[in-house]
Amino acid sequence: MNWRRFLFIDSFSTVLGICIGTISLIVAMGAAPEFQSLVEGTQGEAILSAANAALENDTPRQGVERFLDWKSFMIVMGGLLSSILIAFSGKRILRCVLVFTFLSKVPPLREWVNLRESYIPQSELNRQLEQLYRTSIEMIRRVSKGEPIDHQVESIQHGQLSSWVKKYIMSNTGTEAEIKTVIQKEIRAIAQEAEEDQKLLVFCAQASPAFGMVGTVIGLVLLMSQAQGRNISEIIAAMSLALVTTLYGVLLANLVFYPLKSKREQFFDAHRRLYNLMQDSILLMKRKALPSMAKDELSSHLPEHLRSKVQREK
């Protein structure tokens, strides 16, 4: 049943991607004055109307306006969305979107895409790291003295750590090797999710300029097919409009997708640091280590500014 569901999702997204790409190109090309003139077989003024409008003194395109063209945007975005839907499953695309949005907090969506960790701002992750460090030190101190840690466990915000402490420390089950195996398996699963998200974002960053070039080539082909009898200034003005699609593609790649890829990588690194801190905390409690030794070991998992902060408090 699961395989049929995945097959349906992949097939649906592929068909949807092909439809979106085809419709985007047809609408964008059909709305271009050069294309309309080519289809009608005329040599009228509609051939380079966009260029002429830019050259007329009474209605010049100035400032940001000269870079705005909905047909170019439709070619780039339509082609990009089409290629994503064809290349990736619907679940994978949705999971990557959820990671960076508030929708990751919605339980049904999280369960459907098997999302383990939602996106948290760096400042919030640092706060969680510091709180986890202090809670762990307190639990290690109490365990070393044989005191109960029920209150500290209930105050842990990360549900995974709370369940591990209850299972391995409070119930006194499992060996150190088993604890490491379980936590490292969870880290590998999160790493796989992060790697898949980064691949999708890199794909988008590479595809955006490519579809920008597609739009430019389409514009130049339509322009050159009707350029006979036009002066060079009109042709250059029309070419500048055709190049807008390349600009859109480059901007999307370098201002959106590559930065998001870097942000996703940083997000995983922070979570890996968080899980390694959990692992060492549980192992130190299992060994009933001294708090002084635990502070030195656990502080190594903190960012530099937090490490300096806790070391000054010793």
Secondary structure, 3 states (H helix, E strand, C coil): CHHHHHHHHHHHHHHHHHHHHHHHHHHHHHHCHHHHHHHHCCCCHHHHHHHHHHHCCCCCCCHHHHHCCHHHHHHHHHHHHHHHHHHCCHHHHHHHHHHCCHHHHCHHHHHHHCCCCCCCCHHHHHHHHHHHHHHHHHHHHHHHCCCCCHHHHHHCCCHHHHHHHHHHHHCCCCCHHHHHHHHHHHHHHHHHHHHHHHHHHHHHHHHHHHHHHHHHHHHHHHHHCCCCCCCHHHHHHHHHHHCHHHHHHHHHHHHHHHHHHHHHHHHHHHHHHHHHHHHHHHHHHHHCCCHHHHHHHHHCCCCHHHHHHHHHCC
